[in-house]
Amino acid sequence: MTIESPNRRVPSEPASVSEVVDVLKTYAIQETVGPIKGAGKYLAFGMAGAVALGIGGILVMLGLLRLVQTEVDRTARGSLSWLAYLIVLAVCALGIAWAISRIKSDSLDKPGK
């Protein structure tokens, strides 16, 4: 006597090619479109945040430039007028270097997985 699981279906007739194609299409849509929609939302919020941080960074650097030009008289006029731009450029470079140092490689896809 054979006992069969209630979840297991025993096919009464072989599946046709069109049924197999329909099952494959349904499976492919389920396994690709769903995760892509979730990733799309994640990427959209990430892009919006990146744009906001970029605009904010530009405004902060412009404010720093105006602060240096206002507070240090020699950098506002004369032969050292370029010094204020160099200071802001150095601060930008430090900010970029700090941001790059915060990128973690273990948060990306690992080759073993």
Backbone as CSV, one residue per row, in Angstrom:
resi,resn,N_x,N_y,N_z,CA_x,CA_y,CA_z,C_x,C_y,C_z
1,MET,0.833,-1.167,0.000,0.000,0.000,0.000,0.890,1.246,0.000
2,THR,0.592,2.203,-0.892,1.378,3.420,-1.032,0.612,4.594,-0.441
3,ILE,1.299,5.335,0.414,0.686,6.529,1.000,1.293,7.733,0.306
4,GLU,0.456,8.595,-0.234,0.923,9.782,-0.944,0.596,11.025,-0.143
5,SER,1.443,12.000,-0.268,1.248,13.271,0.416,0.056,14.003,-0.186
6,PRO,-0.751,14.695,0.637,-1.895,15.414,0.084,-1.477,16.608,-0.767
7,ASN,-0.263,17.114,-0.578,0.197,18.257,-1.366,0.769,17.838,-2.717
8,ARG,1.052,16.603,-2.865,1.669,16.120,-4.098,0.581,15.727,-5.091
9,ARG,0.680,16.306,-6.290,-0.279,16.001,-7.334,0.272,14.932,-8.254
10,VAL,-0.520,13.997,-8.546,-0.134,12.975,-9.513,-0.801,13.343,-10.829
11,PRO,-0.011,13.650,-11.834,-0.629,14.061,-13.096,-1.380,12.900,-13.743
12,SER,-2.580,13.197,-14.157,-3.377,12.162,-14.805,-3.008,12.049,-16.275
13,GLU,-2.533,13.148,-16.853,-2.097,13.115,-18.242,-0.872,14.015,-18.380
14,PRO,-0.036,13.787,-19.338,1.167,14.604,-19.493,0.807,16.063,-19.824
15,ALA,1.646,16.993,-19.345,1.409,18.413,-19.591,1.731,18.751,-21.041
16,SER,0.932,19.624,-21.597,1.187,20.031,-22.974,2.254,21.126,-22.989
17,VAL,2.768,21.393,-24.161,3.823,22.390,-24.318,3.313,23.770,-23.914
18,SER,2.087,24.098,-24.265,1.551,25.418,-23.928,1.409,25.589,-22.415
19,GLU,1.070,24.513,-21.695,0.981,24.598,-20.238,2.356,24.826,-19.621
20,VAL,3.353,24.154,-20.151,4.715,24.321,-19.654,5.194,25.751,-19.908
21,VAL,4.910,26.281,-21.084,5.298,27.650,-21.413,4.588,28.636,-20.484
22,ASP,3.302,28.424,-20.227,2.560,29.302,-19.321,3.131,29.260,-17.914
23,VAL,3.472,28.084,-17.433,4.057,27.960,-16.102,5.414,28.664,-16.050
24,LEU,6.224,28.501,-17.090,7.525,29.165,-17.134,7.390,30.688,-17.171
25,LYS,6.419,31.194,-17.956,6.188,32.636,-18.012,5.768,33.169,-16.650
26,THR,4.845,32.479,-16.010,4.373,32.904,-14.696,5.518,32.896,-13.693
27,TYR,6.314,31.862,-13.717,7.453,31.763,-12.797,8.469,32.871,-13.055
28,ALA,8.783,33.121,-14.323,9.766,34.152,-14.666,9.286,35.529,-14.221
29,ILE,8.014,35.824,-14.430,7.469,37.111,-13.998,7.508,37.223,-12.477
30,GLN,7.142,36.164,-11.803,7.119,36.162,-10.337,8.519,36.369,-9.767
31,GLU,9.515,35.766,-10.364,10.864,35.812,-9.812,11.686,36.993,-10.299
32,THR,11.256,37.700,-11.334,12.052,38.824,-11.829,11.362,40.173,-11.630
33,VAL,10.120,40.283,-11.998,9.434,41.573,-11.951,9.231,42.033,-10.509
34,GLY,8.837,41.139,-9.624,8.618,41.507,-8.226,9.865,42.080,-7.560
35,PRO,10.991,41.367,-7.602,12.216,41.921,-7.013,12.701,43.198,-7.687
36,ILE,12.501,43.317,-8.992,12.930,44.529,-9.696,12.105,45.728,-9.243
37,LYS,10.807,45.533,-9.025,9.975,46.631,-8.526,10.440,47.072,-7.149
38,GLY,10.767,46.125,-6.287,11.275,46.466,-4.960,12.605,47.197,-5.040
39,ALA,13.479,46.758,-5.925,14.781,47.413,-6.093,14.607,48.793,-6.709
40,GLY,13.621,48.947,-7.576,13.361,50.250,-8.195,12.983,51.293,-7.156
41,LYS,12.151,50.908,-6.221,11.758,51.833,-5.155,12.968,52.199,-4.301
42,TYR,13.771,51.205,-3.967,14.980,51.428,-3.174,15.934,52.368,-3.909
43,LEU,16.130,52.144,-5.213,17.018,52.988,-6.000,16.469,54.399,-6.165
44,ALA,15.148,54.532,-6.290,14.551,55.862,-6.431,14.790,56.699,-5.182
45,PHE,14.584,56.109,-4.011,14.843,56.849,-2.777,16.336,57.159,-2.636
46,GLY,17.180,56.239,-3.043,18.621,56.476,-2.997,19.047,57.610,-3.918
47,MET,18.488,57.644,-5.112,18.814,58.719,-6.053,18.310,60.062,-5.548
48,ALA,17.103,60.095,-4.989,16.575,61.344,-4.438,17.457,61.837,-3.298
49,GLY,17.903,60.939,-2.445,18.804,61.313,-1.362,20.141,61.818,-1.876
50,ALA,20.665,61.175,-2.916,21.945,61.599,-3.483,21.840,62.990,-4.098
51,VAL,20.731,63.258,-4.780,20.538,64.582,-5.374,20.423,65.639,-4.272
52,ALA,19.660,65.325,-3.221,19.510,66.277,-2.117,20.850,66.543,-1.435
53,LEU,21.630,65.489,-1.192,22.949,65.675,-0.579,23.890,66.445,-1.502
54,GLY,23.808,66.204,-2.789,24.653,66.926,-3.740,24.346,68.417,-3.761
55,ILE,23.062,68.751,-3.822,22.674,70.162,-3.806,23.067,70.806,-2.480
56,GLY,22.843,70.102,-1.380,23.235,70.624,-0.070,24.732,70.836,0.033
57,GLY,25.506,69.898,-0.487,26.962,70.037,-0.463,27.435,71.238,-1.266
58,ILE,26.831,71.450,-2.420,27.191,72.605,-3.246,26.879,73.903,-2.505
59,LEU,25.718,73.960,-1.882,25.350,75.173,-1.150,26.262,75.416,0.056
60,VAL,26.648,74.349,0.757,27.563,74.500,1.882,28.926,74.989,1.399
61,MET,29.424,74.461,0.303,30.722,74.897,-0.209,30.659,76.340,-0.715
62,LEU,29.562,76.717,-1.326,29.398,78.109,-1.753,29.364,79.033,-0.532
63,GLY,28.677,78.612,0.523,28.658,79.386,1.758,30.046,79.502,2.376
64,LEU,30.812,78.401,2.343,32.179,78.432,2.860,33.042,79.390,2.050
65,LEU,32.867,79.374,0.739,33.621,80.291,-0.123,33.313,81.739,0.233
66,ARG,32.044,82.059,0.387,31.670,83.435,0.733,32.174,83.805,2.125
67,LEU,32.166,82.845,3.052,32.676,83.098,4.400,34.164,83.414,4.376
68,VAL,34.933,82.627,3.642,36.374,82.857,3.555,36.649,84.196,2.874
69,GLN,35.898,84.518,1.809,36.116,85.776,1.112,35.742,86.975,1.976
70,THR,34.746,86.822,2.850,34.303,87.928,3.690,35.214,88.123,4.892
71,GLU,35.590,87.037,5.545,36.329,87.132,6.804,37.824,87.352,6.621
72,VAL,38.384,86.887,5.542,39.820,87.062,5.306,39.963,88.044,4.151
73,ASP,40.300,89.287,4.487,40.293,90.361,3.489,41.258,90.118,2.332
74,ARG,42.401,89.529,2.615,43.394,89.341,1.543,42.943,88.320,0.513
75,THR,42.001,87.412,0.898,41.544,86.418,-0.087,40.396,86.946,-0.933
76,ALA,39.877,88.109,-0.580,38.761,88.655,-1.341,39.226,89.502,-2.515
77,ARG,40.420,90.079,-2.413,40.897,90.950,-3.494,42.429,90.877,-3.550
78,GLY,42.948,91.361,-4.621,44.400,91.412,-4.768,44.969,90.143,-5.367
79,SER,46.241,89.944,-5.124,46.951,88.846,-5.767,46.651,87.484,-5.136
80,LEU,46.002,87.455,-3.969,45.671,86.179,-3.327,44.178,85.838,-3.427
81,SER,43.489,86.402,-4.393,42.050,86.136,-4.511,41.765,84.661,-4.821
82,TRP,42.710,83.955,-5.390,42.534,82.544,-5.717,42.625,81.648,-4.488
83,LEU,43.152,82.163,-3.390,43.357,81.356,-2.197,42.042,80.846,-1.596
84,ALA,40.989,81.645,-1.648,39.689,81.219,-1.125,39.173,80.004,-1.907
85,TYR,39.353,80.029,-3.213,38.920,78.902,-4.043,39.741,77.651,-3.746
86,LEU,41.017,77.831,-3.486,41.877,76.697,-3.155,41.464,76.079,-1.818
87,ILE,41.118,76.921,-0.847,40.677,76.415,0.446,39.401,75.593,0.294
88,VAL,38.433,76.110,-0.453,37.176,75.389,-0.658,37.413,74.114,-1.455
89,LEU,38.298,74.150,-2.426,38.638,72.948,-3.193,39.247,71.877,-2.288
90,ALA,40.112,72.299,-1.371,40.723,71.344,-0.438,39.661,70.737,0.483
91,VAL,38.718,71.541,0.949,37.645,71.011,1.803,36.794,70.023,1.013
92,CYS,36.505,70.328,-0.243,35.745,69.395,-1.093,36.509,68.085,-1.277
93,ALA,37.800,68.176,-1.520,38.612,66.970,-1.702,38.621,66.128,-0.437
94,LEU,38.715,66.776,0.725,38.662,66.031,1.986,37.302,65.358,2.171
95,GLY,36.241,66.059,1.813,34.899,65.470,1.918,34.728,64.272,1.000
96,ILE,35.233,64.375,-0.201,35.150,63.259,-1.147,35.979,62.080,-0.654
97,ALA,37.183,62.372,-0.157,38.041,61.297,0.366,37.373,60.606,1.552
98,TRP,36.750,61.371,2.430,36.050,60.774,3.573,34.891,59.901,3.094
99,ALA,34.120,60.394,2.128,32.985,59.614,1.619,33.453,58.312,0.984
100,ILE,34.539,58.361,0.238,35.062,57.147,-0.396,35.580,56.171,0.655
101,SER,36.156,56.703,1.727,36.667,55.812,2.771,35.539,55.112,3.526
102,ARG,34.345,55.627,3.473,33.208,55.041,4.171,32.534,53.932,3.364
103,ILE,32.917,53.734,2.123,32.337,52.682,1.295,32.893,51.350,1.777
104,LYS,31.986,50.427,2.083,32.405,49.119,2.581,32.240,48.087,1.478
105,SER,33.296,47.339,1.213,33.214,46.336,0.154,32.384,45.134,0.590
106,ASP,32.259,44.882,1.899,31.492,43.724,2.313,29.971,43.942,2.190
107,SER,29.550,45.191,1.903,28.128,45.422,1.711,27.708,45.101,0.270
108,LEU,28.668,44.951,-0.619,28.377,44.591,-2.007,28.265,43.079,-2.110
109,ASP,27.835,42.591,-3.255,27.692,41.155,-3.449,29.024,40.457,-3.268
110,LYS,28.995,39.430,-2.451,30.207,38.653,-2.244,30.317,37.599,-3.330
111,PRO,31.526,37.321,-3.812,31.666,36.343,-4.894,31.200,34.942,-4.530
112,GLY,31.241,34.591,-3.268,30.863,33.236,-2.869,29.366,33.002,-2.807
113,LYS,28.578,34.053,-2.868,27.130,33.884,-2.729,26.406,33.926,-4.024
